[in-house]
Amino acid sequence: MVSTKEAHPAVTVAVRGSTRPIVGRTQAASAGYPKSLDLFHGIRYARAPLWEKSQPVRLGEPVSPTARGGDGNGAGEYDDLCVYITRPSRNAESEEERRGGGGKMPVVVFFHGGAFNFGHALDSDLKSFVARSRRDIISVSVGYRLGPVGFGPGRDERREGSESEESISEGGGERNEETGLGKLNLGLDDQMVGLEWVRQWIGAFGGDGEDITVMGIGHHMLRQPSQRIFRRVILESGSPTARSVLSARHPRTARQYQEFRERVRALGGVNRSNITRAGDAVWAQGERSLQWPFQPVVDDDHHDSSDSDADADSMIPDTPLHLWDRPGFVPPPILTGFCSHEGITFIPPDVTATLREFFGALIPGLDLDALDGLYPPGMYPSERLRIVDAYSHHAYICPAFHTAHKASLLGRRRPHPVYLYEFAAPNTPNGFVSHCAHGPVLRPPGGVPLGPGLADVGREMMARWERFILSGDGDGDGDGTVGRDDVWPTFKTPFAEDGRDGGDETAGLLLVFGQGNDEARGGTSPGVPVRTRRMTGREMDVCRFWWDNMPLSQGMGR
């Protein structure tokens, strides 16, 4: 019998200026993981008192054990402010050769999804991603604070003298006498601190801190630093304009903040248990209606849409719609896309609301007559599927098209490519393609695909993701198909700047992965691994509607 120590031998990384090496473990190559990997899990990148901004931690700096366990150097349980690094194993000879040639591996920094309330840094199997890449890359998954700790109202500075607050949070928050809001969007601040930490320290692991691609699920690219830390961005089932980004002063946000604080006080004051219980209760109130609490918010106290460099402390100084249009903004190369039925994941099977009732509550001010006309009852076998289709377009599909559209328009002035995809392989018994259904195909858990057809789909996706990470070019060099489908056309918007039709025959092209495959739902059809299609007239119609109504889901909803 092979011992754990023998199966996972230790590997160390020396840190300049520190006597404490970083200790990881080596995972041998296998059928699921074609490369031997070095894993460095749970390395602390920052520390943060409750509801305060995180402060970076030097690599190798001793850190006292956290409440969740661990030895202070990263080994131990998952912790919010930790990174998880995966690289191809490197022996002393190859390390020396690589350094002699000046080569460093491109870096992928991954942020997990989970509606900013759930999930953790190990949700996606990045070991599979690194092991299946034909060129060496290094991945870093960054944890960040969630729920009311990462996206709540912070401390109420109007209520002074709270012994329980002071007992677990050192220092003072930024006082706002009118609203009592503390520091906002702390989870996004964690992400920025994590990115900067990676840029500074990833060289010790063989990564290139000047060649970073950000990859994530859900909302991302909400914050654009004055000095860009990353070269490229991969937005999977997400967009800066996905769902909603309301003001901290919006009535819904303010109501949820107040409800949270009242529940914490009723439970006996601020401590970790009460924060969790109060946060869970407020989440439950908005879960079924999709009026989710504890989301990124526009920080109105720092709002100044005329100055792109103003108020560096604000993570979201303006609505994402306005940030797209700021003078001088140039997007990085973008790879983005969606799954065919994103909304099926979120609309409860027993929903009783009508389409009008559901969206009337979710988006006050929406033209419900126009909505009814765009999603007529005769098109759908049930009212729920009307809501599913509309929510898919509102929350994920049209925001993905919007990102591609805006980047394409900006690319006409300063070329930066944008690539768009649809993932179309059903993963539910009823044949729907749910939110993030592509994840287990691109990054199969345990490295084991769900079927031979999906393995082909995964190879086609991996080739293009890898090519994009290496060069910002999505053309790829597909393994299983030939002809024009082996390339990925850059997305050229079929809309003019005013939203009207304005494209030529090359406009609106995107790739579709896995169409016709049914293996994830128990079938045997391999489908078509990859093909090119054009944005449909129906997609253009629904996107016009949802783009016109995006302001209702941002800022103060006006």
Secondary structure, 3 states (H helix, E strand, C coil): CCCHHHHCCEEEECCCCCCCCEEEEEECCCCCCCCCEEEEEEEECEECCCCCCCEECCCCCCCCCECCECCCCCCCCCCCCEEEEEEECCCHHHHHHHHHCCCCEEEEEEECCCCCCCCCCCCCCHHHHHHHCCCCCEEEEECCCCHHHHHCCCCCCCCCCCHHHHHHCCCCCCCCCCCCCCCCCHHHHHHHHHHHHHHHHHHHHCEEEEEEEEEEECCCCCCCCCCCCCCEEEEECCCCCCCCEEECCCHHHHHHHHHHHHHHHHHCCCCHHHHHHHHHHHHHHHHCCCCCCCCCCECHHHCCCCCCCCCCCCCCCCCHHHHHCCCCCCCCCEEEEEECCHHHHCCCCCCCCCHHHHHHHHCCCCCHHHHHHHCCHHHCCCHHHHHHHHHHHHHHHHHHHHHHHHHHHHHCCCCCCEEEEEECCCCCCCCCCCCCCCHHHHCCHHHCCCCHHHHHHHHHHHHHHHHHHHHCCCCCCCCCCCHHHHCCCCCCCCECCCCCECCCCCCCEEEEEEECCCHHHCCCCCCEEEEEEECCHHHHHHHHHHHHCHHHHEECCC
